[in-house]
Amino acid sequence: MRLKITHRTEYSYDQPIAYALQRLRLAPLSGPTQNVVDWTLTIDGAREELRYLDHFGNDTRLVSMSGAPRNVTITASGEVETFDKAGVFGPGKGFAPLWLYLPPTPQTEPGKGVGKLAAEVPEGPALERLHILMKLIFDRIKWQAGTTAVTTTAEEAVGQGVGVCQDHAHVFIAAARKLGFPARYVSGYLLMEGAKDQVASHAWAEAHVDGLGWVGFDCTNDVCPDERYVRLACGRDYREAAPVSGIILGQANERLAVSLTVEQ
């Protein structure tokens, strides 16, 4: 499938900025599940300081801003050809060793709720156990926008019983690691049926299975990623794979506007 994506992020400030630094992971790379046909990342009102591949293999840009102008616009757009691999990404890329994906992070620290969820997964073949875990999370944590924040932990999401794709991914990662599987977070885009315009990018999880490599699980939709998915970045949790993150110094108040279209 060939997908056309336009992702626009606009920052507005009520006064000149003392200094701000943004980390962008907004450039997909070609790999086993996709081929980037064309991609452009345009930055207006800020300056690109550095471009590199991080230790997870993500295309990463650092951009800085200060003073005027008070508006910064980041536009990522292009076309990506995708392939249905039944969720199998395969062997890992990047410099991060497999054991790095086993210990918990602050957002994926398992508590009683995650532990109880993991305990419900019966013994059996690895792939079968991970599919059961995905279905459990799909059934137990209902998708509901606006109920959690980017700082919400996996344990908090289990306790609330509601969340968004970020929470589903964190819960899966926390439980999979509890079961002994290396697991990671993936940010990207999803072609949604009947919804060209979207309010946010998507996220899912991957677990490492011996003999297959990394396999994706989207607990929000109870499916393994197929040709409707475009991957941007991966990491141990949201913080390490977020499309946009950064810091701002000074007294300026920031207002954020995001527009996203994904179409065939």
C-alpha positions in Angstrom: 0.0 0.0 0.0 1.2 3.5 -0.7 0.3 6.1 2.0 0.5 9.9 1.8 1.1 11.7 5.1 1.2 15.3 6.2 2.0 16.1 9.8 2.0 19.7 10.9 3.0 20.9 14.4 2.8 24.6 15.2 4.0 26.3 18.3 2.9 29.8 19.2 4.3 32.0 22.0 2.9 35.0 23.7 6.3 36.7 24.0 9.9 36.2 22.6 11.5 32.9 23.6 14.6 32.9 25.8 15.6 29.5 24.4 14.0 26.2 23.4 15.4 23.0 22.1 13.2 20.3 20.3 14.1 16.8 19.5 12.3 15.6 16.3 11.8 12.0 15.4 9.6 12.8 12.4 11.5 11.1 9.5 10.6 7.5 8.8 13.3 5.1 7.5 13.0 2.3 5.0 13.1 -1.1 6.5 11.4 -4.6 6.4 7.9 -3.2 6.6 8.1 0.0 4.6 9.9 1.9 1.8 10.1 5.6 2.1 9.4 6.9 -1.4 9.7 10.6 -0.6 9.9 12.6 2.6 10.4 16.2 3.5 10.9 17.8 6.9 10.4 21.6 6.9 11.1 23.8 9.9 10.0 27.4 9.9 11.0 29.7 12.7 13.7 27.5 14.2 17.2 26.3 13.3 18.4 22.7 12.8 21.4 22.2 15.0 22.2 18.5 14.6 21.0 15.4 12.7 21.9 11.9 13.7 20.8 8.3 14.2 20.3 7.6 17.9 21.2 4.3 19.6 17.8 2.9 18.7 18.3 3.6 15.0 15.9 6.5 14.8 16.4 9.5 12.5 16.8 12.3 15.0 17.0 16.1 14.6 17.7 18.7 17.2 16.3 22.2 16.5 16.7 25.3 18.5 14.7 28.5 18.8 15.1 31.8 20.6 13.8 35.4 20.4 11.5 36.2 17.5 9.6 34.9 15.6 6.9 33.8 18.1 5.7 31.1 15.8 7.5 27.8 14.9 6.0 25.4 12.4 7.3 21.9 11.7 5.9 20.1 8.7 6.7 16.4 7.9 5.2 15.1 4.7 5.8 12.5 2.1 4.8 9.1 0.7 5.6 5.7 2.1 5.1 2.3 0.5 4.1 -0.3 3.2 4.1 -4.1 3.3 2.0 -6.5 5.3 4.4 -8.7 7.3 1.8 -10.0 9.8 3.4 -7.7 12.4 6.9 -9.2 12.0 9.6 -6.5 11.8 12.4 -9.0 12.2 15.9 -8.6 13.6 16.6 -5.4 15.4 18.6 -2.4 14.0 20.5 0.2 16.0 23.2 0.0 18.6 20.9 -0.9 21.6 21.5 -4.5 22.8 18.5 -6.8 23.3 18.9 -6.8 27.1 18.3 -3.1 27.2 14.6 -3.7 26.5 14.1 -6.0 29.5 14.4 -3.7 32.6 11.5 -1.5 33.4 11.5 2.3 32.9 9.6 4.8 35.1 6.6 4.6 32.7 6.6 0.8 32.4 7.4 -0.2 36.0 5.1 -3.1 36.8 3.0 -3.0 39.9 0.2 -5.2 41.2 -2.1 -4.4 38.4 0.4 -5.2 35.6 1.6 -8.2 37.6 -1.9 -9.6 37.8 -2.5 -9.0 34.1 0.7 -10.8 33.2 -0.2 -13.7 35.5 -3.3 -14.4 33.5 -1.3 -15.3 30.4 -0.9 -19.1 30.4 2.2 -21.0 29.5 2.6 -21.9 25.9 4.4 -20.9 22.7 5.8 -17.4 22.9 3.8 -15.9 20.0 0.5 -17.3 21.4 1.2 -15.9 24.8 1.8 -12.4 23.4 -1.4 -12.5 21.3 -3.3 -13.5 24.5 -1.7 -10.5 26.3 -2.7 -8.1 23.5 -6.3 -9.3 23.7 -6.4 -9.0 27.5 -5.2 -5.4 27.3 -7.7 -4.6 24.5 -10.6 -6.0 26.7 -9.5 -4.4 30.0 -8.3 -0.9 29.0 -10.9 0.9 26.9 -9.8 3.6 24.5 -10.9 7.0 25.7 -9.3 10.2 24.6 -8.4 12.8 27.2 -8.4 10.4 30.2 -4.6 10.2 30.5 -1.5 12.3 29.9 2.0 11.7 28.4 3.2 11.1 32.0 0.7 8.4 32.8 2.3 5.1 33.8 1.4 1.6 32.7 0.3 0.8 36.3 -2.0 3.9 36.4 -3.6 3.0 33.1 -4.4 -0.5 34.4 -5.9 0.9 37.5 -8.1 3.4 35.5 -9.2 0.9 32.9 -9.1 3.6 30.2 -6.5 5.2 28.1 -5.1 5.8 24.6 -2.7 4.1 22.4 0.3 5.3 24.4 -1.1 3.6 27.5 -1.9 0.4 25.7 1.6 0.2 24.5 3.1 0.9 27.9 0.9 -1.8 29.6 1.9 -4.3 27.0 5.6 -3.5 27.3 5.4 -3.7 31.1 3.6 -7.0 31.1 5.7 -8.5 28.3 8.9 -7.7 30.2 7.4 -9.2 33.3 6.9 -12.4 31.3 10.5 -12.3 30.2 10.2 -10.8 26.7 12.3 -7.8 25.6 9.7 -5.2 24.6 9.8 -1.7 23.1 7.6 1.2 22.1 6.9 2.3 18.5 5.6 5.6 17.3 4.2 6.1 13.9 1.1 6.6 11.8 -2.0 4.6 11.1 -4.4 4.8 8.1 -7.8 4.8 9.7 -10.9 3.7 7.9 -13.1 6.8 7.1 -10.8 9.2 8.9 -8.3 11.0 6.7 -7.9 13.8 9.2 -6.5 12.8 12.6 -5.7 14.5 15.9 -2.5 12.6 16.8 0.0 10.1 15.6 -0.3 6.4 16.7 1.7 4.1 18.8 2.0 0.3 19.4 4.4 -2.1 21.0 6.8 -4.8 19.8 8.1 -7.8 21.7 11.1 -9.9 20.7 10.4 -13.5 19.8 13.2 -16.0 19.3 13.4 -17.1 15.7 11.2 -14.2 14.5 12.8 -11.0 15.9 10.6 -8.1 16.7 6.9 -8.6 16.4 4.4 -5.7 16.6 1.2 -5.7 18.7 -1.4 -2.9 18.6 -3.5 -3.4 21.7 -5.7 -0.4 20.8 -7.1 -2.2 17.8 -6.3 -5.8 18.8 -4.2 -6.4 15.7 -0.6 -6.9 14.6 0.5 -4.0 12.4 -0.1 -4.4 8.7 0.2 -2.3 5.6 -1.8 0.5 7.2 1.0 1.3 9.6 4.1 3.6 9.1 6.7 3.4 11.8 8.6 6.6 12.8 10.8 5.6 15.8 11.2 3.1 18.6 12.5 3.2 22.2 12.0 1.7 25.6 8.9 3.8 26.2 7.1 6.9 24.9 9.8 9.3 26.0 12.4 7.7 23.8 10.3 7.4 20.7 8.1 10.5 20.9 7.8 12.3 17.5 8.4 15.7 19.2 9.9 16.5 22.6 11.9 19.2 24.1 12.5 22.0 26.7 11.7 25.7 26.8 13.4 28.3 29.0 11.9 31.6 30.0 8.5 33.1 30.7 6.8 32.6 27.4 3.6 30.6 27.4 3.4 27.9 24.7 0.3 27.0 22.6 0.4 23.8 20.5 -1.6 23.0 17.4 -1.3 19.7 15.5 -2.9 18.6 12.2 -2.4 15.2 10.6 -3.7 13.6 7.5 -3.0 10.0 6.5 -4.5 8.8 3.2 -4.0 6.1 0.6 
